[in-house]
């Protein structure tokens, strides 16, 4: 198994990376069960750009070339998208032909020169050098820069044979002028220790390449793996706000930027506003019709709420934070009631044991009544959420649509071709 290069040393604070790359728009579009409106997506891009996220992958679908053109026009005409924001467009060697056609048709050559195109699945038809042909075609239509996305199904350790295969892929993309490579943890099976070894070796063996990790969260480790990758040398970090991404999602950019801020890890592309990144994360839920996550780290809309009626460890330790306090039945202690009331301006002398007891009983009654009401509302809400997702378009729906189209064809078409 692969081990750390000789003399390798991680970095934990007081360093810089080149940029933060955002996958919210691309993977959000791929995961969105019911799609998303262009105006909402544009507003999300604007929020990301203004927050300091300067490298944005905008899509991989048939309509995204036109969406890319809209973004580039906004960037030219207003400050809503900063001039130093870079866009990339994603295609694979299974989807390249229609996507290149749409890029050439929908995006002026002068604009294509300003974008990256990322090419994935480069092993397809490698005997025919399909990757090299597609790269040449993209350059010919005016695309200014290429990057590549290398797919991997890593295990808990980095096998030396698989690593050598990855190096051969890197050598191949290097030959067509690619110096920016995304290493995909395609099914989210990396662990932080193996990520560290992988990143350290890739940077050591390829000093001419800038790497970043596409860290899927299938095991709940996407954010940890992405952070570890830069601690061990990767020059770029990537994720999605609110962890938006396929399946369990990607690394959460708001958590990453918070960690960077606390450890003086800076970004060459400019300062990052952590609060604005968190706001973009909350907006992404509206954009992709996702049920809001109240307790998500950093950006959850209730994540700063603390129970005033128990000993909060951060408060006890004197940690300065901006929090909103609430009270529930589990925190209903007479001592805390007294403290809350005194701090609320009520004269301490008036707070006899009888008064505190009466307040206690009334609050307890209120909490009991509130729970009964909220339980009924919760059951209705969860039922509606499940109903909301009931009409996802599944593969049998597509097959049935094709059957209907075939049945509607002229009589001359043999019905033998339509399964019953």
C-alpha positions as CSV (number, residue, x, y, z in Angstrom):
1,X,0.0,0.0,0.0
2,X,1.1,3.6,-0.7
3,X,2.7,5.5,2.2
4,X,3.7,9.1,2.7
5,X,6.6,10.5,0.6
6,X,9.9,10.9,2.4
7,X,10.0,14.1,4.5
8,X,6.3,14.9,3.9
9,X,4.9,17.3,6.5
10,X,1.2,18.4,6.7
11,X,0.2,22.0,7.1
12,X,-2.5,22.9,9.6
13,X,-2.8,26.7,9.7
14,X,-1.3,30.0,8.3
15,X,-1.1,28.9,4.7
16,X,-2.9,29.7,1.4
17,X,-4.5,27.8,-1.4
18,X,-5.3,29.0,-4.9
19,X,-9.1,29.0,-4.9
20,X,-12.4,27.4,-3.7
21,X,-14.3,25.5,-6.4
22,X,-18.1,25.2,-6.2
23,X,-20.1,22.3,-7.5
24,X,-23.5,23.5,-6.2
25,X,-24.9,24.5,-9.6
26,X,-23.8,21.4,-11.5
27,X,-24.5,18.7,-8.9
28,X,-27.5,20.6,-7.6
29,X,-28.9,20.4,-11.2
30,X,-28.1,16.7,-11.4
31,X,-29.7,15.9,-8.1
32,X,-32.7,18.2,-8.3
33,X,-35.7,15.9,-8.6
34,X,-37.9,18.6,-10.2
35,X,-35.3,20.9,-11.8
36,X,-34.6,24.5,-10.8
37,X,-35.4,27.9,-12.4
38,X,-32.7,29.8,-14.2
39,X,-33.4,33.0,-12.2
40,X,-32.9,31.2,-8.9
41,X,-29.8,29.6,-10.2
42,X,-28.4,32.9,-11.4
43,X,-29.1,34.5,-8.0
44,X,-27.3,31.6,-6.3
45,X,-24.3,32.1,-8.6
46,X,-24.3,35.8,-7.7
47,X,-24.4,35.0,-4.0
48,X,-21.5,32.6,-4.4
49,X,-19.4,35.1,-6.4
50,X,-20.1,37.9,-3.9
51,X,-19.2,35.7,-1.0
52,X,-15.8,35.1,-2.5
53,X,-16.3,31.7,-4.2
54,X,-14.6,32.3,-7.5
55,X,-14.5,29.0,-9.4
56,X,-18.0,27.7,-10.2
57,X,-19.0,24.6,-12.2
58,X,-22.2,25.6,-13.9
59,X,-23.5,22.4,-15.4
60,X,-23.5,19.3,-17.5
61,X,-26.9,19.2,-19.2
62,X,-28.3,20.1,-22.6
63,X,-29.6,23.5,-21.6
64,X,-26.7,24.5,-19.5
65,X,-24.7,26.0,-22.4
66,X,-27.3,28.7,-22.7
67,X,-27.4,29.1,-18.9
68,X,-23.6,29.6,-19.1
69,X,-24.0,32.3,-21.7
70,X,-26.5,34.1,-19.5
71,X,-24.0,34.1,-16.6
72,X,-21.2,35.4,-18.9
73,X,-23.4,38.2,-20.1
74,X,-24.3,39.2,-16.5
75,X,-20.7,39.2,-15.6
76,X,-19.9,41.5,-18.5
77,X,-22.7,43.9,-17.8
78,X,-22.9,44.2,-14.0
79,X,-21.1,43.8,-10.7
80,X,-23.5,41.0,-9.5
81,X,-20.9,38.5,-10.7
82,X,-17.4,39.6,-10.1
83,X,-14.9,39.9,-13.0
84,X,-12.6,37.4,-11.4
85,X,-15.2,34.6,-11.2
86,X,-14.3,31.7,-13.4
87,X,-16.9,29.3,-14.8
88,X,-16.4,25.7,-15.9
89,X,-18.6,23.4,-18.0
90,X,-18.7,19.7,-17.4
91,X,-18.9,16.9,-20.0
92,X,-17.8,13.3,-20.2
93,X,-16.8,11.1,-23.1
94,X,-20.3,9.6,-22.9
95,X,-22.0,13.0,-23.4
96,X,-19.5,15.0,-25.3
97,X,-21.0,15.3,-28.8
98,X,-24.3,17.0,-28.1
99,X,-22.7,19.2,-25.4
100,X,-20.0,20.5,-27.6
101,X,-22.5,21.2,-30.3
102,X,-24.6,23.2,-27.8
103,X,-21.5,25.1,-26.5
104,X,-20.6,26.0,-30.1
105,X,-24.1,27.1,-30.9
106,X,-25.1,28.9,-27.7
107,X,-21.9,30.5,-26.5
108,X,-20.0,33.1,-28.6
109,X,-16.3,32.1,-29.3
110,X,-15.1,35.2,-27.4
111,X,-16.9,33.9,-24.3
112,X,-15.7,30.3,-24.7
113,X,-12.2,31.7,-24.4
114,X,-13.0,32.7,-20.8
115,X,-14.2,29.4,-19.5
116,X,-12.9,26.0,-18.5
117,X,-14.3,22.8,-19.9
118,X,-13.9,19.8,-17.6
119,X,-13.6,16.4,-19.3
120,X,-14.5,13.2,-17.4
121,X,-14.5,9.4,-18.1
122,X,-11.3,9.8,-20.2
123,X,-10.7,6.0,-20.4
124,X,-13.7,5.5,-22.8
125,X,-12.3,4.4,-26.2
126,X,-8.8,5.1,-25.1
127,X,-7.5,2.8,-27.9
128,X,-9.0,5.3,-30.4
129,X,-7.6,8.3,-28.4
130,X,-11.1,9.7,-28.0
131,X,-10.1,11.9,-25.1
132,X,-7.4,13.6,-27.2
133,X,-9.9,14.1,-30.1
134,X,-12.4,15.7,-27.8
135,X,-9.8,18.0,-26.3
136,X,-8.7,19.1,-29.7
137,X,-12.3,19.7,-30.8
138,X,-12.9,21.9,-27.7
139,X,-9.8,23.9,-28.4
140,X,-10.9,24.3,-32.1
141,X,-14.3,25.8,-31.1
142,X,-12.6,28.4,-29.0
143,X,-12.6,27.0,-25.4
144,X,-9.7,28.7,-23.6
145,X,-8.8,26.2,-20.9
146,X,-9.4,22.5,-20.1
147,X,-9.4,20.6,-16.8
148,X,-10.0,16.9,-16.2
149,X,-12.0,14.9,-13.7
150,X,-10.5,11.5,-13.0
151,X,-13.0,8.9,-11.6
152,X,-12.0,6.6,-8.9
153,X,-13.6,4.1,-6.5
154,X,-11.1,4.3,-3.7
155,X,-10.9,1.9,-0.7
156,X,-9.7,2.4,2.8
157,X,-6.1,2.3,1.6
158,X,-4.4,3.5,-1.6
159,X,-3.3,0.5,-3.6
160,X,0.0,1.1,-5.4
161,X,-1.2,-0.5,-8.7
162,X,-4.3,1.7,-8.7
163,X,-2.1,4.7,-7.9
164,X,0.1,3.9,-10.9
165,X,-3.0,3.7,-13.0
166,X,-4.1,7.2,-11.8
167,X,-0.6,8.5,-12.6
168,X,-1.0,7.2,-16.1
169,X,-4.2,9.1,-16.5
170,X,-2.6,12.2,-15.2
171,X,0.2,11.8,-17.8
172,X,-2.4,11.5,-20.5
173,X,-4.3,14.7,-19.6
174,X,-1.0,16.5,-19.2
175,X,-0.2,15.8,-22.8
176,X,-3.2,17.9,-24.0
177,X,-2.3,20.9,-21.9
178,X,-4.3,20.2,-18.7
179,X,-2.7,21.3,-15.5
180,X,-5.8,21.4,-13.3
181,X,-7.1,18.0,-12.2
182,X,-10.0,17.0,-10.0
183,X,-9.6,13.6,-8.2
184,X,-13.0,12.1,-7.8
185,X,-13.9,10.1,-4.8
186,X,-16.7,9.0,-7.0
187,X,-18.7,6.8,-4.6
188,X,-17.5,8.4,-1.3
189,X,-15.4,5.5,0.0
190,X,-12.2,7.5,0.9
191,X,-11.2,7.9,4.6
192,X,-9.2,10.9,5.9
193,X,-6.1,8.8,6.5
194,X,-6.0,7.4,2.9
195,X,-6.9,10.9,1.5
196,X,-3.8,12.3,3.3
197,X,-1.6,9.7,1.7
198,X,-3.1,10.1,-1.7
199,X,-2.8,13.9,-1.7
200,X,0.7,13.9,-0.4
201,X,1.9,11.6,-3.1
202,X,0.1,13.3,-6.0
203,X,1.5,16.7,-5.1
204,X,5.0,15.2,-4.6
205,X,4.9,13.3,-7.9
206,X,3.3,16.0,-10.0
207,X,4.6,19.5,-9.1
208,X,3.3,21.0,-12.4
209,X,-0.4,20.0,-11.6
210,X,-2.9,21.7,-9.4
211,X,-5.2,19.2,-7.7
212,X,-8.5,19.2,-5.9
213,X,-10.7,16.5,-4.4
214,X,-14.3,15.9,-5.4
215,X,-15.3,14.5,-2.0
216,X,-18.7,12.7,-1.9
217,X,-20.4,12.3,1.4
218,X,-21.7,8.8,1.2
219,X,-19.9,7.8,4.4
220,X,-20.3,11.2,6.0
221,X,-16.7,12.0,5.4
222,X,-16.8,14.3,2.4
223,X,-16.0,17.5,4.3
224,X,-13.3,15.9,6.4
225,X,-11.6,14.4,3.3
226,X,-11.7,17.6,1.4
227,X,-10.1,19.5,4.3
228,X,-7.5,16.8,4.7
229,X,-6.6,17.0,1.0
230,X,-5.5,20.6,1.3
231,X,-3.7,20.0,4.7
232,X,-1.6,17.5,2.8
233,X,-0.9,19.7,-0.3
234,X,-3.8,20.0,-2.6
235,X,-3.9,23.6,-3.9
236,X,-7.7,23.9,-4.4
237,X,-10.7,22.8,-2.3
238,X,-14.1,21.9,-3.7
239,X,-17.6,21.3,-2.4
240,X,-21.2,22.5,-2.5
241,X,-23.0,25.0,-0.3
242,X,-25.2,23.1,2.1
243,X,-23.3,20.0,0.9
244,X,-25.4,19.9,-2.3
245,X,-24.4,17.0,-4.5
246,X,-25.5,13.6,-5.8
247,X,-26.7,11.0,-3.3
248,X,-25.6,12.1,0.2
249,X,-24.0,15.2,-1.2
250,X,-20.5,16.8,-1.3
251,X,-18.3,18.6,1.2
252,X,-20.0,21.5,2.8
253,X,-18.4,24.8,1.7
254,X,-19.8,26.8,4.6
255,X,-18.1,24.4,7.1
256,X,-14.9,24.5,5.1
257,X,-14.8,28.3,5.0
258,X,-15.5,28.5,8.7
259,X,-12.6,26.2,9.4
260,X,-10.4,28.2,7.1
261,X,-11.3,31.5,8.9
262,X,-10.5,30.0,12.3
263,X,-7.1,28.7,11.1
264,X,-5.9,31.6,8.9
265,X,-6.1,29.5,5.8
266,X,-6.4,32.1,3.0
267,X,-7.4,32.0,-0.6
268,X,-5.3,33.6,-3.4
269,X,-8.5,34.4,-5.4
270,X,-9.6,36.8,-2.6
271,X,-11.2,37.0,0.8
272,X,-14.2,34.8,1.6
273,X,-17.2,36.0,3.6
274,X,-18.3,33.0,5.8
275,X,-21.7,34.5,6.7
276,X,-22.4,35.1,3.0
277,X,-21.4,31.5,2.1
278,X,-23.9,30.3,4.8
279,X,-26.6,32.5,3.3
280,X,-25.9,31.0,-0.1
281,X,-26.3,27.6,1.4
282,X,-29.7,28.5,2.8
283,X,-30.7,29.9,-0.6
284,X,-29.7,26.7,-2.3
285,X,-32.5,24.9,-0.5
286,X,-35.0,27.2,-2.1
287,X,-33.3,26.9,-5.5
288,X,-33.4,23.1,-5.6
289,X,-36.7,22.6,-3.7
290,X,-34.9,20.9,-0.8
291,X,-36.5,20.6,2.6
292,X,-34.6,23.1,4.9
293,X,-32.1,21.5,7.3
294,X,-32.4,23.4,10.6
295,X,-29.4,22.0,12.4
296,X,-26.9,21.7,9.5
297,X,-23.4,22.9,10.7
298,X,-22.7,26.6,10.1
299,X,-25.7,27.3,7.8
300,X,-28.6,25.6,9.4
301,X,-31.3,28.2,10.4
302,X,-31.5,26.9,13.9
303,X,-27.9,25.9,14.5
304,X,-27.1,28.8,16.7
305,X,-30.0,28.2,19.1
306,X,-29.0,27.1,22.6
307,X,-31.2,25.8,25.5
308,X,-31.0,28.5,28.2
309,X,-32.2,26.0,30.9
310,X,-29.2,23.7,30.9
311,X,-25.5,24.1,31.4
312,X,-24.3,24.9,27.9
313,X,-20.7,23.8,27.7
314,X,-19.6,26.7,25.4
315,X,-21.2,29.2,27.7
316,X,-19.5,27.5,30.7
317,X,-16.2,27.7,29.0
318,X,-16.7,31.4,28.2
319,X,-16.7,30.9,24.4
320,X,-17.9,34.1,22.7
321,X,-20.7,33.3,20.2
322,X,-23.7,34.9,18.6
323,X,-26.5,32.6,19.8
324,X,-30.3,32.7,20.3
325,X,-31.6,31.2,23.5
326,X,-34.8,29.2,23.9
327,X,-36.3,27.1,26.7
328,X,-38.0,23.8,26.6
329,X,-39.2,21.3,29.2
330,X,-35.9,19.5,29.6
331,X,-34.3,22.8,30.6
332,X,-37.1,23.9,33.0
333,X,-35.2,24.3,36.3
334,X,-36.3,26.7,39.0
335,X,-32.7,28.0,39.3
336,X,-32.5,28.9,35.6
337,X,-35.9,30.4,35.7
338,X,-34.7,32.8,38.4
339,X,-31.6,33.6,36.4
340,X,-33.6,34.3,33.2
341,X,-36.1,36.5,35.0
342,X,-33.4,38.6,36.8
343,X,-31.4,39.0,33.6
344,X,-34.7,40.0,32.0
345,X,-35.0,42.9,34.4
346,X,-37.5,41.6,37.0
347,X,-36.7,42.7,40.6
348,X,-34.9,39.8,42.4
349,X,-36.7,40.6,45.6
350,X,-40.1,39.9,44.0
351,X,-39.1,36.4,42.9
352,X,-40.2,34.5,45.9
353,X,-40.3,30.7,45.9
354,X,-44.0,30.8,45.3
355,X,-43.7,33.1,42.3
356,X,-40.9,30.9,40.8
357,X,-43.1,27.8,41.4
358,X,-46.1,29.3,39.7
359,X,-44.0,30.3,36.7
360,X,-42.6,26.8,36.6
361,X,-46.0,25.1,36.6
362,X,-47.4,27.5,33.9
363,X,-44.4,26.9,31.6
364,X,-44.7,23.1,32.1
365,X,-48.3,23.2,31.2
366,X,-47.5,25.3,28.1
367,X,-44.7,22.9,27.0
368,X,-47.0,19.9,27.4
369,X,-49.7,21.5,25.3
370,X,-47.2,22.8,22.7
371,X,-45.8,19.3,22.2
372,X,-49.2,17.7,21.5
373,X,-49.9,20.4,18.9
374,X,-46.5,20.2,17.3
375,X,-46.6,16.4,17.1
376,X,-49.8,16.5,15.1
377,X,-48.3,19.3,12.8
378,X,-45.1,17.3,12.4
379,X,-47.0,14.1,11.3
380,X,-48.9,16.2,8.7
381,X,-45.7,17.9,7.6
382,X,-43.7,14.7,7.1
383,X,-46.6,13.1,5.3
384,X,-46.7,16.1,2.9
385,X,-42.9,15.9,2.4
386,X,-43.1,12.2,1.5
387,X,-46.1,13.0,-0.9
388,X,-44.0,15.8,-2.4
389,X,-41.4,13.3,-3.6
390,X,-43.9,10.7,-4.8
391,X,-43.9,11.7,-8.4
392,X,-40.2,11.4,-9.2
393,X,-39.6,10.5,-12.8
394,X,-38.3,6.9,-12.7
395,X,-37.0,4.9,-15.6
396,X,-40.2,3.0,-16.2
397,X,-41.9,6.4,-16.8
398,X,-39.5,7.0,-19.6
399,X,-40.1,3.6,-21.1
400,X,-43.8,4.1,-21.0
401,X,-43.5,7.5,-22.7
402,X,-41.5,5.9,-25.5
403,X,-44.2,3.2,-25.9
404,X,-46.9,5.9,-26.2
405,X,-44.8,7.7,-28.8
406,X,-44.5,4.5,-30.8
407,X,-48.2,3.8,-30.6
408,X,-48.9,7.2,-32.0
409,X,-46.9,6.6,-35.1
410,X,-48.5,5.9,-38.5
411,X,-50.2,2.6,-39.0
412,X,-47.3,1.3,-41.1
413,X,-45.1,1.0,-38.0
414,X,-45.2,-2.6,-36.8
415,X,-46.7,-2.9,-33.4
416,X,-44.3,-5.8,-32.8
417,X,-41.8,-3.2,-31.8
418,X,-44.0,-1.9,-28.9
419,X,-43.8,-4.3,-25.8
420,X,-47.2,-4.8,-24.3
